[in-house]
Amino acid sequence: MEETDDQATLAEIVQTSQDPLVRRAAVRKLTDETLLAQIAKTGPEDAAGDAARKLTDQKLLAQIVREAASGQVRRVAVGRILSPAGALDRLQDSSILVAIARSAGSPSERREATGKLTDQRALAEVARFAPQATEWLFGDGDREFREDAAEAAIERLTDQKLLAEIATSDRNDSVRRPAIEKLADQVVLAEIAKSDRDTKMRTAATLRLTDQTLLAEIARTDQEWHVRSAATYKLSDQAVLAEIARMDQYGDVRMAATDMLADQTLLAEIARTDRGEDVRKAATRKLTDQTLLAEIARTDKAESVRKAAYQRLERLRARSSAEQ
């Protein structure tokens, strides 16, 4: 091997030799960056790492970050891209920025690379991939999700079609939720709110809905009280709110309905009869009937409700005195 400088021959030696010393000696004689990149991506790990360390072509290094079989080799490629200090400041190539945003070693570098991206599809690629980047890039059982770049990417995403794709099909809820929170498409939001398997995703979508009929359906029928409560807070139909305030089995949902009610007769009914202390208290704080408030302040079985009634009564009396 010492007698040859033929680049193709040296590359073949690296790929076929069983002797690690021979493989590494062949890499040292290689200068063809395309061959070095191929070895870095597919060659034996010892030689692949050496090959990656010899590369200077930024696009080839970005390919290695995306495609190399070895996590250690991908780590070497990231280091080469970010060397010397300040290299990231000067980078403009979108494919290299995506590679760094998906897998660079530090949160600040990932966020900085993401912040330099303007292409919407590139940002979507970062958002989809970044949470698995540590395990994919470095291997060795490291399963810490890196969500900072994904969050930064979604902050910069405005393309509603791409946001919808992420919101409906990404496997990571930590990415889906901020995408849902930026969605404006009511059809997509309705589908998520009605049928998504995850309570948090349905809740996030529900909070973006504007259709009162659909919100009423969700408030009445969703199996999870968190989702029903979110829908209830978006309702304006007083009849539907009255139904939920009377009928829902969960106090948090009845309280959400009570918070949105304006009907004093119904509020009085709730303040007197609801089985939930917090619900009665919420209704009491909205009452205007001073006689009823005085009654509740004397007779309710819960101290917190009696106190709320007394405080509400005092405020109303103070307001009446000020107006005279």
Buried (B, 14 or more C-beta within 10 A) or exposed (E): EEEEEEBEEBBEBBBEBEEEEBBBBBBEBBEEBEBBBBBBBBBBBBBBBBBBBBBEEBEBBBBBBBBBBBBBBBBBBBBBBBEEEEBBEEBEEBBBBBBBBBBBBEEEBBBBBBBBBEEBEBBBBBBBBBBBBBBBBBBEEEEEBBBBBBBBBBBBBEEBEBBBBBBBEBEBBEBBBBBBBBBEBBEBBBBBBBEBEEBBBBBBBBBBBEBBEBBBBBBBEBEBBBBBBBBBBBBEBBEBBBBBBBEBEBBBBBBBBBBBBEBBEBBBBBBBEBEBBBBBBBBBBBBEBEEBBEBBBEEBEBEEBBBBBBBBBEEBEEEEEEEE
